[in-house]
Amino acid sequence: MPVRSTPLFFGLAAMAPFAAAGATDAPEAILDPVVISGSRNEHSSFDLPASIDVVGADRIGAAQAKVNVSEALSSVPGLVALNRQNYAQDLQISSRGFGARSAFGVRGIRLIADGIPATMPDGQGQAATFDLDAAERIEVLRGPYSALYGNHSGGVIQMFTRDGQGRPTLEGSVSAGSYGTWKGDVNAQGEAGGVGYVLDGSRFSTDGYRPHSAATRDQAMAKLTTRPDTDSKLTLVANGLWQHDTQDPLGLTWGAYQKNPRSVDPAALTYNTRKSIDHTQGGATYERRFGEDVLQITAYAGSRQVTQYQAIPKAAQINPRSSGGVVDFDRSFGGVNLRWIMSRALGSGRLTTTAGLDYDRSSDDRKGYENFIGNTFGVMGKLRRNEVDTVSNLDPYVQTEWQNERWSLTAGLRHSRVQVEVDDKYLANGNDSGKLTYSQTTPMLGVVYKATPALNFYASAARGFETPTLNELFYSGNGNGFNFGLKPARSTHLEVGAKAFLGSDTRANLALFQVRTDDELVVDISSGGRTSYKNASRTLRQGVELAVDSTWSHGFTSRVALTGLRAVYDDSFTSTSSGTVPAGNRIPAVPAATLFGELAWKDPLTGLSAGVETIARGKMYVEDSNTQQAAPGYALINLRVGAEQKSGPWVFKQFVRVDNLFDRQYIGSVVVGDANGRFYEPAPGRNWLAGVSVRYRY
């Protein structure tokens, strides 16, 4: 049904008496966090004309291994974060339906960690680079406001690590659970000589839920903060991820899944599908205040090496245009972000203006090899690809906000220019060298009306755009190599909503949104290990998001996050793989409804805690025609208990967690448009995790 604002405001008007009743009570700080995302300056999330959620350190580490960001993001409305149970392909994360088609990594959503992009200029990102052991909070920004972050359509996920401060502390933790899973972590933090430091290192290992899905991941990070003087702050960050020979079990066909959900496709064993990653990066942020104004400068650089053995059949590589079955690339990347924030009194309110410039660049020395030598498979054979792929963006932007006691008005404008260049050095199958440039100006407008101190109404609108990633550009449907004809998807976002404090202990956020997209990117041909894309016509996303947080007496808290989303093709189109796709078909991998509910308890006197969670999602289609078996919907119950003891400078913690308590069999994620019908990625049955930690403060 079309989204209309009138029912929203009638519904929210009913909240007004309850909100007004609590207006004289100071809301708990946990219900009104200060955020950076959106305005790029510290701001109460309650007063922003945007859907933004903060996942704090308590939830990130709520009896979790702190390996996958999906552990924490399941509580955010509008977001679907799925663990593929496949560490060779990263998580599947979508926001308001954007990013769902990604076969690996994260696209359509901008990822940032401590001001350093974890998303490359082409729009592809890696959530695995987030070091959750040091995370202080994660901010999730959705809707029109996020258009001011440039090339994406779904929103922004931004992680902030804690600053080192106070007396030194040393902490060690270990956890272990089902399927041979274990993790060890050591971290130190504190402040010495005016320099705050956080150091962290961990190893994670698992045999995997299915055969041929074992993984070992090492991570390390260091963060230093200092204040050269009273008006400035310097932050240095470095981190790395090393993940070698991570096994890839591939997806399953529906028949194979029904026969044995824990089976592995024979091709994965034949070709020993696996992936190795070495990722390191570092950056510096300098911030200086000039009275009421602030200058912020961030510079970063890094490298990423990936070698991946795929299950592309030997017969398919006979095609002279084939790039083989082994992907091997060395990437260097870096960038500079400049920002000037000004704040002045204006009339009855205050005007805050931010002007900035983002420059980012990545360069891949990319090679492809056959995945066989003679009749020996899963080895690196003859060279079939050799090229340098360079992507850069240069984005100036400005946003301004004026607010007084009743109103807040926001406007912003960003001009994005993304350039892609291919230098083909392997000419035996033709020359794919070329260059293309995408550019788009994205405006944003937002308004907040403060009906009472405890009830805000807001509306916002923006234009957005999303370029094809390198992986979507690599092949064209006509077999002529690089697809220089792909266009970016352009979208128009509308949102209305309200934020209310119901008494002093409950906060409710409600949003209705609509997104119309032209030139949506879809799978055109998926065959022989190659996937080519095309621009479809128009798509429509309409939805509602509701989040309610409450603090109760006797140490109880609760959270409910509900999303309803209608994501469809608004016009029919034709693709080689799916044939004619009629208007009204569902966009694959986007459930129509998701629910997260949690009731938690913590006793500060005894240190005991417990929680029960429920996660429910509707069915997900697996390809554009909607004719293949959809992944059925499911509902899960998870339990956790924890304990904490303190003795002088020592703090001891223990936890036990049981996920999928009732041992439901379900499909956790899907591979959209897979050529071999291996759409389905099964999730574990009942599984457990237990952990202990010890911290000492000097």
C-alpha positions as CSV (number, residue, x, y, z in Angstrom):
1,M,0.0,0.0,0.0
2,P,1.2,3.5,-0.6
3,V,2.8,5.2,2.4
4,R,0.8,8.1,3.7
5,S,1.8,10.4,6.5
6,T,-1.7,11.1,8.0
7,P,-2.2,7.8,9.8
8,L,1.3,8.2,11.3
9,F,0.5,11.5,12.8
10,F,-2.9,10.4,14.1
11,G,-1.2,7.4,15.8
12,L,1.6,9.6,17.3
13,A,-0.9,12.1,18.5
14,A,-2.2,9.4,20.7
15,M,1.2,9.2,22.3
16,A,1.2,12.9,23.2
17,P,-0.6,12.7,26.6
18,F,1.8,9.9,27.7
19,A,4.8,11.8,26.3
20,A,3.7,15.1,28.0
21,A,3.2,13.3,31.3
22,G,6.9,12.4,31.3
23,A,8.1,15.7,30.0
24,T,9.2,16.9,33.5
25,D,11.2,13.8,34.2
26,A,14.8,13.6,32.9
27,P,14.9,10.6,30.5
28,E,17.6,8.0,31.1
29,A,20.8,8.8,29.2
30,I,20.6,5.3,27.6
31,L,17.4,6.3,25.9
32,D,18.8,9.4,24.4
33,P,22.4,8.8,23.2
34,V,24.6,11.4,21.7
35,V,25.5,10.5,18.1
36,I,28.0,11.6,15.5
37,S,26.5,10.1,12.4
38,G,24.2,12.4,10.4
39,S,25.2,15.8,11.6
40,R,28.9,14.8,11.9
41,N,28.9,16.7,15.2
42,E,27.8,15.6,18.6
43,H,24.0,15.6,18.6
44,S,21.2,14.1,20.6
45,S,19.6,11.3,18.5
46,F,16.2,12.4,19.7
47,D,16.5,15.8,17.9
48,L,17.7,14.5,14.5
49,P,15.2,14.2,11.6
50,A,16.5,10.7,10.9
51,S,16.2,7.1,11.8
52,I,19.3,6.3,13.8
53,D,20.0,3.6,16.4
54,V,23.0,3.2,18.7
55,V,24.2,-0.2,19.7
56,G,26.3,0.2,22.9
57,A,29.1,-1.9,24.3
58,D,26.8,-3.8,26.6
59,R,24.8,-5.1,23.7
60,I,27.8,-5.7,21.5
61,G,29.3,-7.9,24.3
62,A,26.0,-9.4,25.6
63,A,27.3,-13.0,26.1
64,Q,28.6,-12.9,22.6
65,A,31.9,-14.0,20.9
66,K,32.2,-10.6,19.4
67,V,33.2,-12.0,16.0
68,N,30.4,-11.0,13.7
69,V,28.7,-7.6,13.8
70,S,25.4,-9.4,13.0
71,E,25.5,-10.5,16.6
72,A,24.7,-6.9,17.7
73,L,22.8,-5.5,14.6
74,S,19.9,-7.9,14.8
75,S,18.3,-5.5,17.3
76,V,18.2,-2.6,14.8
77,P,14.9,-2.0,12.9
78,G,15.2,-1.7,9.1
79,L,18.4,-3.7,9.1
80,V,18.8,-7.4,8.2
81,A,22.2,-8.7,9.3
82,L,22.7,-12.4,8.4
83,N,25.5,-14.7,9.3
84,R,26.1,-16.9,6.2
85,Q,28.0,-19.5,8.3
86,N,30.6,-19.0,5.7
87,Y,33.6,-16.9,6.7
88,A,34.9,-16.9,3.1
89,Q,32.0,-14.6,2.0
90,D,31.5,-12.3,5.1
91,L,28.1,-11.3,6.3
92,Q,24.9,-10.5,4.3
93,I,23.7,-7.1,5.5
94,S,20.9,-5.1,3.9
95,S,19.2,-1.8,5.0
96,R,15.7,-1.1,3.9
97,G,16.3,-3.8,1.2
98,F,19.5,-2.2,-0.2
99,G,22.5,-4.5,-0.3
100,A,20.5,-7.8,-0.2
101,R,21.7,-9.0,-3.6
102,S,25.4,-8.9,-2.6
103,A,26.9,-12.4,-3.1
104,F,29.8,-11.5,-0.7
105,G,30.8,-8.6,1.4
106,V,28.6,-5.6,2.0
107,R,27.3,-3.2,-0.7
108,G,24.7,-0.5,-0.7
109,I,25.6,0.5,2.9
110,R,28.6,2.7,3.8
111,L,30.8,1.2,6.6
112,I,33.1,3.4,8.7
113,A,35.3,2.6,11.7
114,D,36.8,5.4,13.7
115,G,36.4,7.8,10.8
116,I,38.2,5.4,8.3
117,P,36.0,4.0,5.5
118,A,35.6,0.2,5.5
119,T,33.8,0.6,2.2
120,M,35.9,1.2,-0.9
121,P,35.1,4.0,-3.4
122,D,33.2,1.6,-5.7
123,G,30.7,0.8,-2.8
124,Q,31.9,-2.6,-1.7
125,G,32.8,-3.0,2.0
126,Q,33.9,-5.6,4.5
127,A,32.3,-5.8,7.9
128,A,34.9,-8.4,9.0
129,T,37.4,-5.6,9.5
130,F,35.4,-4.2,12.5
131,D,37.2,-5.1,15.7
132,L,34.3,-5.6,18.1
133,D,36.5,-6.3,21.1
134,A,37.4,-2.7,21.3
135,A,34.0,-1.3,20.2
136,E,32.4,1.4,22.3
137,R,29.3,1.7,20.2
138,I,27.9,1.2,16.7
139,E,25.7,3.9,15.1
140,V,23.3,2.8,12.3
141,L,21.9,5.6,10.2
142,R,19.1,4.9,7.7
143,G,16.9,7.0,5.4
144,P,17.3,10.3,3.6
145,Y,19.8,11.8,6.1
146,S,22.4,9.2,5.1
147,A,22.5,10.6,1.5
148,L,25.1,13.1,2.7
149,Y,27.6,10.2,3.0
150,G,27.7,9.7,-0.8
151,N,27.8,6.5,-2.9
152,H,25.3,4.1,-1.3
153,S,21.5,3.8,-1.0
154,G,20.8,2.0,2.2
155,G,22.5,3.9,5.0
156,V,25.6,4.1,7.2
157,I,27.0,1.7,9.8
158,Q,29.7,3.5,11.8
159,M,31.7,1.9,14.6
160,F,33.6,3.8,17.3
161,T,36.2,2.2,19.5
162,R,36.8,3.4,23.1
163,D,39.5,5.9,24.1
164,G,42.2,4.8,26.5
165,Q,41.9,6.6,29.8
166,G,42.6,6.3,33.5
167,R,44.8,3.7,35.2
168,P,46.1,0.9,33.0
169,T,44.0,-2.3,32.8
170,L,44.8,-5.7,31.3
171,E,42.1,-8.1,30.3
172,G,42.0,-11.6,28.9
173,S,39.0,-13.6,27.7
174,V,38.3,-17.0,26.2
175,S,35.1,-18.5,24.9
176,A,34.2,-21.8,23.3
177,G,31.1,-23.5,22.0
178,S,29.5,-25.7,19.4
179,Y,31.2,-26.9,16.2
180,G,34.7,-26.6,17.5
181,T,34.4,-22.8,17.9
182,W,36.7,-20.9,20.2
183,K,38.1,-17.4,20.6
184,G,40.8,-15.9,22.8
185,D,41.4,-12.2,23.2
186,V,43.9,-10.0,25.1
187,N,43.6,-6.2,25.5
188,A,45.1,-3.4,27.4
189,Q,44.1,0.1,27.9
190,G,44.9,3.2,29.9
191,E,46.7,6.5,29.9
192,A,50.3,7.3,30.4
193,G,52.1,10.6,29.9
194,G,49.0,12.3,28.5
195,V,48.6,9.5,25.8
196,G,45.6,7.2,26.0
197,Y,46.1,3.8,24.5
198,V,43.9,0.8,23.6
199,L,45.7,-2.4,22.4
200,D,43.8,-5.5,21.4
201,G,44.6,-8.9,19.8
202,S,42.5,-12.0,19.2
203,R,42.3,-15.3,17.5
204,F,39.0,-17.0,16.4
205,S,38.7,-20.5,15.1
206,T,35.8,-22.7,14.1
207,D,35.3,-26.1,12.4
208,G,32.1,-24.7,11.0
209,Y,28.5,-25.9,11.1
210,R,28.8,-27.7,7.8
211,P,31.7,-29.7,6.4
212,H,34.4,-27.7,4.6
213,S,33.5,-24.4,6.5
214,A,36.5,-24.2,8.9
215,A,38.0,-20.8,9.5
216,T,40.7,-19.1,11.6
217,R,40.8,-15.4,12.0
218,D,43.5,-13.2,13.7
219,Q,42.8,-9.6,14.4
220,A,44.8,-6.8,16.1
221,M,44.3,-3.1,16.7
222,A,46.0,-0.2,18.3
223,K,44.5,3.2,19.1
224,L,46.4,6.2,20.6
225,T,44.8,9.5,21.6
226,T,46.5,12.6,22.9
227,R,45.8,16.3,23.3
228,P,48.7,18.5,22.1
229,D,46.9,21.4,23.8
230,T,43.5,22.3,25.3
231,D,42.0,23.0,21.9
232,S,43.1,20.0,19.9
233,K,43.1,16.2,19.8
234,L,45.1,13.7,17.8
235,T,44.0,10.1,17.3
236,L,46.1,7.4,15.6
237,V,44.5,4.0,14.7
238,A,45.9,0.9,13.2
239,N,44.3,-2.5,12.7
240,G,44.7,-5.7,10.8
241,L,42.9,-8.9,9.9
242,W,44.6,-12.1,8.8
243,Q,42.4,-15.0,7.6
244,H,44.1,-17.8,5.7
245,D,42.7,-20.8,3.8
246,T,39.1,-20.1,5.0
247,Q,37.0,-22.9,3.6
248,D,33.9,-22.1,1.5
249,P,31.1,-24.8,1.6
250,L,29.0,-23.0,-1.0
251,G,25.3,-22.8,-0.9
252,L,22.9,-25.8,-1.3
253,T,20.1,-26.5,-3.8
254,W,16.7,-26.9,-2.3
255,G,16.8,-30.7,-2.8
256,A,20.2,-31.0,-1.1
257,Y,19.0,-28.8,1.8
258,Q,15.9,-31.0,2.4
259,K,18.0,-34.2,2.3
260,N,20.7,-33.0,4.6
261,P,21.0,-29.3,5.8
262,R,24.6,-29.9,7.0
263,S,25.8,-31.3,3.6
264,V,28.3,-29.6,1.4
265,D,28.1,-29.3,-2.4
266,P,30.5,-31.8,-4.1
267,A,32.0,-29.0,-6.2
268,A,33.4,-27.3,-3.0
269,L,35.3,-30.5,-2.2
270,T,36.5,-31.1,-5.8
271,Y,37.9,-27.6,-6.2
272,N,38.8,-27.2,-2.5
273,T,37.0,-23.8,-2.5
274,R,38.8,-21.4,0.0
275,K,39.9,-17.9,0.5
276,S,42.8,-16.1,2.2
277,I,42.8,-12.5,3.3
278,D,45.5,-10.2,4.6
279,H,44.2,-6.7,5.5
280,T,46.0,-3.9,7.2
281,Q,45.2,-0.2,7.5
282,G,46.0,2.8,9.6
283,G,44.9,6.4,9.9
284,A,45.2,9.6,11.8
285,T,42.5,12.2,12.8
286,Y,43.4,15.7,14.0
287,E,40.7,17.9,15.5
288,R,41.2,21.5,16.5
289,R,38.8,24.0,18.0
290,F,38.8,27.7,17.0
291,G,36.4,29.2,19.5
292,E,33.0,27.8,18.4
293,D,34.4,26.4,15.2
294,V,36.0,22.9,14.7
295,L,38.5,21.7,12.0
296,Q,38.7,17.9,11.5
297,I,41.3,16.2,9.2
298,T,41.5,12.4,8.7
299,A,44.1,10.7,6.5
300,Y,44.3,6.9,6.1
301,A,46.0,4.2,4.0
302,G,46.0,0.4,3.8
303,S,46.4,-2.7,1.8
304,R,44.4,-5.9,1.2
305,Q,45.6,-9.1,-0.4
306,V,43.0,-11.8,-1.4
307,T,43.4,-15.2,-3.0
308,Q,40.2,-17.1,-3.6
309,Y,39.7,-20.6,-5.2
310,Q,36.3,-20.8,-6.8
311,A,34.3,-23.8,-8.0
312,I,34.2,-22.8,-11.6
313,P,34.1,-26.0,-13.7
314,K,37.1,-26.7,-15.9
315,A,34.8,-26.9,-18.9
316,A,33.6,-23.4,-18.4
317,Q,37.1,-22.0,-18.5
318,I,37.5,-23.2,-22.1
319,N,35.8,-19.9,-23.0
320,P,38.6,-17.5,-24.1
321,R,36.9,-14.7,-22.2
322,S,37.0,-16.7,-18.9
323,S,39.2,-15.2,-16.2
324,G,39.8,-18.6,-14.6
325,G,38.7,-20.0,-11.3
326,V,41.3,-18.4,-9.0
327,V,40.9,-14.7,-8.0
328,D,44.2,-13.1,-6.8
329,F,44.5,-9.4,-6.1
330,D,46.7,-6.9,-4.2
331,R,44.9,-3.7,-3.3
332,S,46.3,-0.5,-2.0
333,F,43.8,2.2,-0.7
334,G,43.8,5.5,1.0
335,G,42.2,8.9,1.3
336,V,41.8,12.2,3.0
337,N,38.7,13.7,4.6
338,L,38.5,17.4,5.6
339,R,35.7,19.0,7.6
340,W,35.0,22.5,9.0
341,I,32.1,22.9,11.5
342,M,30.8,26.4,12.3
343,S,28.3,27.3,15.0
344,R,26.7,30.7,15.4
345,A,23.6,32.3,17.1
346,L,21.0,33.3,14.5
347,G,17.8,34.9,15.4
348,S,16.0,32.9,18.0
349,G,18.0,29.8,17.4
350,R,21.5,28.5,16.5
351,L,22.9,27.8,13.1
352,T,25.5,25.0,12.7
353,T,27.1,24.5,9.3
354,T,29.5,21.7,8.2
355,A,31.5,22.0,4.9
356,G,33.7,19.1,3.9
357,L,35.6,17.2,1.2
358,D,36.2,13.5,0.9
359,Y,38.8,11.9,-1.4
360,D,39.2,8.1,-1.5
361,R,41.2,5.9,-3.9
362,S,41.8,2.2,-4.3
363,S,43.9,0.4,-6.8
364,D,43.8,-3.4,-7.4
365,D,46.6,-5.3,-9.1
366,R,44.2,-8.1,-10.1
367,K,45.1,-11.5,-11.7
368,G,43.1,-14.6,-12.5
369,Y,44.3,-18.1,-12.9
370,E,42.8,-21.5,-13.9
371,N,41.9,-23.6,-10.9
372,F,43.4,-26.8,-12.2
373,I,46.6,-28.2,-13.7
374,G,45.7,-31.2,-15.9
375,N,43.2,-33.2,-13.9
376,T,44.3,-31.8,-10.5
377,F,41.8,-29.4,-9.2
378,G,41.9,-26.7,-6.6
379,V,45.4,-25.5,-7.6
380,M,46.7,-22.4,-9.3
381,G,47.1,-23.0,-13.0
382,K,47.7,-20.8,-16.1
383,L,47.3,-17.0,-16.0
384,R,43.9,-15.9,-17.5
385,R,43.7,-12.3,-16.3
386,N,46.1,-9.5,-15.5
387,E,44.8,-5.9,-15.0
388,V,45.0,-2.9,-12.8
389,D,41.6,-1.6,-11.6
390,T,41.5,1.9,-10.1
391,V,38.5,3.6,-8.5
392,S,38.5,7.0,-6.9
393,N,35.9,9.5,-5.7
394,L,36.1,13.3,-4.9
395,D,33.0,14.5,-3.0
396,P,32.6,18.1,-1.7
397,Y,29.5,18.6,0.6
398,V,27.8,21.1,2.8
399,Q,25.1,20.7,5.4
400,T,23.5,23.2,7.7
401,E,21.1,23.1,10.6
402,W,19.1,25.8,12.4
403,Q,17.3,25.0,15.6
404,N,15.5,26.8,18.4
405,E,13.2,25.6,21.1
406,R,10.4,24.4,18.7
407,W,12.0,23.8,15.3
408,S,15.0,22.3,13.7
409,L,15.6,22.8,10.0
410,T,18.3,20.9,8.1
411,A,19.6,21.1,4.5
412,G,22.5,19.5,2.8
413,L,24.1,19.0,-0.6
414,R,26.8,16.6,-1.8
415,H,28.3,16.2,-5.2
416,S,29.9,12.8,-5.8
417,R,32.2,12.0,-8.6
418,V,33.3,8.4,-8.9
419,Q,35.9,7.4,-11.6
420,V,36.7,3.8,-12.6
421,E,39.7,3.0,-14.8
422,V,40.8,-0.4,-16.1
423,D,44.3,-1.1,-17.5
424,D,44.1,-4.5,-19.1
425,K,47.6,-6.2,-19.4
426,Y,46.3,-9.6,-20.5
427,L,45.4,-9.1,-24.2
428,A,45.1,-12.7,-25.4
429,N,41.3,-12.5,-25.1
430,G,40.9,-8.9,-26.1
431,N,41.5,-5.5,-24.5
432,D,39.2,-4.5,-21.7
433,S,41.0,-1.2,-20.9
434,G,38.7,1.8,-20.5
435,K,37.5,4.5,-18.2
436,L,34.1,5.7,-17.0
437,T,32.9,8.4,-14.6
438,Y,29.8,8.6,-12.5
439,S,28.6,11.8,-11.0
440,Q,25.6,12.8,-9.0
441,T,24.5,15.7,-6.8
442,T,22.4,14.6,-3.8
443,P,20.3,17.1,-1.9
444,M,18.7,16.5,1.5
445,L,16.1,18.4,3.5
446,G,14.8,17.7,7.0
447,V,12.6,19.3,9.6
448,V,11.8,18.5,13.3
449,Y,8.9,19.9,15.2
450,K,9.2,19.7,19.0
451,A,5.6,19.3,20.0
452,T,6.6,18.8,23.7
453,P,9.9,18.3,25.4
454,A,9.2,14.6,25.1
455,L,7.6,14.3,21.6
456,N,9.2,15.2,18.3
457,F,7.7,14.9,14.8
458,Y,10.0,14.9,11.8
459,A,10.1,14.6,8.0
460,S,13.0,14.3,5.6
461,A,13.6,13.9,1.9
462,A,16.7,13.2,-0.2
463,R,18.1,12.0,-3.5
464,G,20.7,9.2,-3.5
465,F,22.7,7.2,-5.9
466,E,24.6,3.9,-5.9
467,T,27.3,3.0,-8.5
468,P,28.0,-0.5,-9.7
469,T,30.9,-2.1,-7.8
470,L,33.9,-3.5,-9.6
471,N,32.5,-7.0,-9.3
472,E,29.3,-5.9,-11.0
473,L,31.3,-4.2,-13.8
474,F,33.7,-7.1,-14.6
475,Y,31.4,-8.9,-17.1
476,S,28.9,-7.9,-19.6
477,G,26.0,-10.0,-20.9
478,N,27.2,-10.0,-24.5
479,G,30.5,-11.6,-23.6
480,N,32.6,-8.6,-24.4
481,G,34.3,-8.3,-21.1
482,F,34.1,-5.2,-18.8
483,N,30.6,-3.8,-18.7
484,F,31.1,-0.1,-19.4
485,G,27.4,0.4,-20.1
486,L,26.1,-0.1,-16.5
487,K,24.6,3.0,-15.0
488,P,24.3,3.9,-11.3
489,A,21.0,3.4,-9.5
490,R,19.3,6.7,-8.5
491,S,16.8,6.9,-5.7
492,T,14.4,9.3,-4.1
493,H,13.9,8.9,-0.3
494,L,11.0,10.2,1.8
495,E,10.5,9.6,5.5
496,V,8.2,10.9,8.2
497,G,8.3,9.8,11.8
498,A,8.2,10.6,15.5
499,K,10.3,10.1,18.6
500,A,8.7,10.1,22.0
501,F,9.5,9.5,25.6
502,L,6.6,7.7,27.3
503,G,7.2,8.7,30.9
504,S,10.8,8.8,32.0
505,D,11.7,5.2,31.3
506,T,10.5,4.4,27.8
507,R,11.4,5.7,24.4
508,A,9.6,4.9,21.1
509,N,10.8,5.7,17.6
510,L,8.4,5.3,14.7
511,A,9.2,5.9,11.0
512,L,7.3,5.5,7.7
513,F,9.4,5.6,4.5
514,Q,9.3,5.3,0.8
515,V,12.1,4.9,-1.7
516,R,11.7,4.9,-5.5
517,T,14.8,3.8,-7.4
518,D,15.5,4.1,-11.2
519,D,18.0,1.8,-12.9
520,E,18.2,-0.7,-10.1
521,L,21.0,-3.2,-10.7
522,V,19.9,-6.8,-11.1
523,V,21.5,-10.1,-12.2
524,D,21.3,-10.5,-16.0
525,I,23.2,-13.7,-16.6
526,S,24.7,-16.1,-14.1
527,S,26.5,-18.9,-15.9
528,G,29.9,-20.7,-15.9
529,G,31.0,-19.0,-12.7
530,R,30.4,-15.5,-14.2
531,T,27.7,-13.1,-13.2
532,S,26.8,-10.1,-15.3
533,Y,24.4,-7.3,-14.3
534,K,22.1,-4.9,-16.0
535,N,20.0,-1.9,-15.1
536,A,16.3,-2.9,-14.5
537,S,13.6,-0.3,-14.6
538,R,12.1,1.0,-11.3
539,T,11.8,-0.4,-7.9
540,L,9.7,0.7,-4.9
541,R,10.4,0.2,-1.2
542,Q,7.7,1.2,1.4
543,G,8.0,0.4,5.0
544,V,7.5,1.0,8.7
545,E,10.0,0.8,11.5
546,L,9.2,0.8,15.2
547,A,11.6,0.6,18.1
548,V,10.6,0.7,21.8
549,D,13.2,0.7,24.6
550,S,12.1,0.5,28.3
551,T,13.8,0.4,31.6
552,W,11.8,-1.3,34.4
553,S,12.1,-1.7,38.1
554,H,14.2,-4.4,39.7
555,G,16.9,-4.3,37.0
556,F,14.7,-5.3,34.0
557,T,15.0,-3.7,30.5
558,S,13.3,-4.5,27.2
559,R,13.6,-3.7,23.6
560,V,11.3,-4.4,20.7
561,A,12.3,-3.6,17.1
562,L,9.7,-4.3,14.3
563,T,10.1,-3.7,10.5
564,G,7.5,-4.1,7.8
565,L,8.9,-3.7,4.3
566,R,7.3,-4.0,0.8
567,A,10.2,-4.1,-1.7
568,V,9.1,-4.8,-5.2
569,Y,9.9,-4.1,-8.9
570,D,7.7,-1.3,-9.8
571,D,8.0,-1.9,-13.6
572,S,8.5,-5.2,-15.5
573,F,11.8,-6.0,-17.1
574,T,13.6,-8.8,-18.9
575,S,16.8,-10.6,-17.9
576,T,18.5,-13.6,-19.5
577,S,18.5,-15.6,-16.2
578,S,14.9,-14.8,-15.1
579,G,13.1,-14.1,-18.3
580,T,10.3,-11.5,-18.0
581,V,10.0,-10.3,-14.4
582,P,6.6,-8.7,-13.9
583,A,5.9,-5.6,-11.9
584,G,5.0,-6.4,-8.3
585,N,7.6,-9.2,-7.9
586,R,9.5,-9.1,-4.6
587,I,13.2,-8.1,-4.6
588,P,15.2,-11.2,-3.5
589,A,16.6,-11.7,-0.1
590,V,14.4,-9.0,1.5
591,P,11.9,-10.3,4.1
592,A,8.6,-8.6,4.3
593,A,8.7,-8.5,8.1
594,T,11.4,-8.8,10.8
595,L,11.0,-8.7,14.6
596,F,13.5,-8.5,17.4
597,G,12.4,-8.7,21.0
598,E,14.5,-8.9,24.2
599,L,13.8,-9.0,27.9
600,A,16.9,-8.6,30.0
601,W,17.7,-8.5,33.7
602,K,20.8,-7.4,35.6
603,D,21.4,-7.1,39.4
604,P,24.2,-4.7,40.1
605,L,24.5,-6.0,43.7
606,T,25.1,-9.7,42.9
607,G,26.5,-9.2,39.3
608,L,24.1,-11.7,37.9
609,S,22.4,-11.1,34.5
610,A,20.1,-12.9,32.1
611,G,18.3,-12.3,28.9
612,V,15.9,-13.9,26.5
613,E,15.7,-12.9,22.8
614,T,13.4,-13.6,20.0
615,I,14.2,-13.1,16.3
616,A,11.7,-13.6,13.6
617,R,11.9,-13.0,9.8
618,G,9.5,-13.6,6.9
619,K,10.3,-15.6,3.8
620,M,13.0,-14.5,1.3
621,Y,12.8,-15.0,-2.4
622,V,16.1,-16.1,-4.0
623,E,15.9,-14.7,-7.5
624,D,13.9,-12.1,-9.5
625,S,11.3,-14.3,-11.1
626,N,10.1,-15.4,-7.6
627,T,9.4,-18.9,-9.1
628,Q,12.2,-20.8,-7.2
629,Q,11.5,-22.1,-3.7
630,A,11.7,-19.1,-1.3
631,A,13.6,-19.5,1.9
632,P,10.8,-20.0,4.5
633,G,10.3,-17.6,7.4
634,Y,11.3,-18.6,10.9
635,A,11.3,-17.6,14.5
636,L,14.0,-18.3,17.1
637,I,14.5,-18.0,20.8
638,N,17.9,-17.4,22.3
639,L,18.9,-17.4,26.0
640,R,21.9,-16.0,27.9
641,V,23.0,-15.8,31.5
642,G,26.1,-14.1,33.0
643,A,27.8,-13.3,36.2
644,E,30.4,-10.8,37.4
645,Q,32.5,-10.7,40.6
646,K,34.8,-7.9,41.8
647,S,37.7,-8.3,44.3
648,G,39.9,-5.2,44.7
649,P,41.6,-4.5,41.3
650,W,40.2,-7.8,39.8
651,V,37.0,-8.2,37.8
652,F,35.9,-11.7,36.8
653,K,33.1,-12.4,34.3
654,Q,31.4,-15.6,33.0
655,F,28.6,-16.2,30.5
656,V,26.7,-19.0,28.8
657,R,24.6,-18.5,25.7
658,V,22.2,-20.9,23.9
659,D,21.0,-19.9,20.5
660,N,18.0,-21.5,18.6
661,L,16.8,-23.0,21.9
662,F,14.1,-25.0,20.3
663,D,16.4,-26.4,17.6
664,R,14.6,-25.0,14.6
665,Q,15.8,-26.0,11.1
666,Y,16.0,-22.9,8.9
667,I,17.9,-21.2,6.2
668,G,19.9,-18.3,7.6
669,S,20.7,-16.5,4.3
670,V,20.5,-16.9,0.6
671,V,22.7,-16.4,-2.4
672,V,20.7,-14.3,-4.9
673,G,20.5,-15.6,-8.5
674,D,23.1,-18.4,-8.1
675,A,23.8,-20.0,-11.5
676,N,23.7,-23.6,-10.1
677,G,20.6,-23.2,-8.0
678,R,22.7,-23.2,-4.8
679,F,20.6,-20.4,-3.3
680,Y,20.3,-21.7,0.3
681,E,22.8,-21.3,3.2
682,P,21.6,-23.3,6.2
683,A,21.9,-22.0,9.7
684,P,22.8,-24.1,12.8
685,G,20.3,-25.9,15.1
686,R,20.6,-25.5,18.8
687,N,24.1,-24.3,19.6
688,W,25.9,-22.9,22.7
689,L,28.8,-20.6,23.6
690,A,30.4,-20.1,27.0
691,G,33.1,-17.7,28.0
692,V,35.2,-16.3,30.9
693,S,37.2,-13.1,31.2
694,V,39.6,-11.6,33.8
695,R,40.5,-7.9,34.1
696,Y,43.1,-6.3,36.3
697,R,43.4,-2.6,37.0
698,Y,46.8,-1.4,38.1
